[in-house]
């Protein structure tokens, strides 16, 4: 699978967000603020996982030779989403 710039940029933003959370912890910021940022990070990770899985699914279905290959690709995508939870 080819990971496009939009996907990579999402991960870079996540990296920055997590560094910000670590800085908040090191500075002793309020627990509520840290949890809010961690929750936002988790949501961003979940959205990124969904994007990667859906993009992979589209590629697999386009490349599939028959309906069994398509069904296998769909099942694999569903399993990846379930695993990410």
NORWO-V956389 format. One record per backbone hydrogen bond with DSSP energy under -1.0 kcal/mol. NH is the residue of the N-H (numbers start at 0). CO is the residue of the C=O. Records with the same first field share a line. If there is no record, write none. Layout:
NH = CO, CO
This chain:
7 = 3
8 = 4
9 = 5
10 = 6
11 = 7
12 = 8
13 = 9
14 = 10
15 = 11
16 = 12
17 = 13
18 = 14
19 = 15
20 = 16
21 = 17
22 = 18
23 = 19
24 = 20
25 = 21
26 = 22
27 = 24
28 = 23
33 = 29
34 = 30
35 = 31
36 = 32
37 = 33
38 = 34
39 = 35
40 = 36
41 = 37
42 = 38
43 = 39
44 = 40
45 = 41
46 = 42
47 = 43
48 = 44
49 = 45
50 = 46
51 = 47
52 = 48
53 = 49
54 = 50
55 = 51
56 = 52
57 = 53
58 = 54
59 = 55
60 = 56
61 = 57
62 = 58
69 = 65
70 = 66
71 = 67
72 = 68
73 = 69
74 = 70
75 = 71
76 = 72
77 = 73
78 = 74
79 = 75
80 = 76
81 = 77
82 = 78
83 = 79
84 = 81
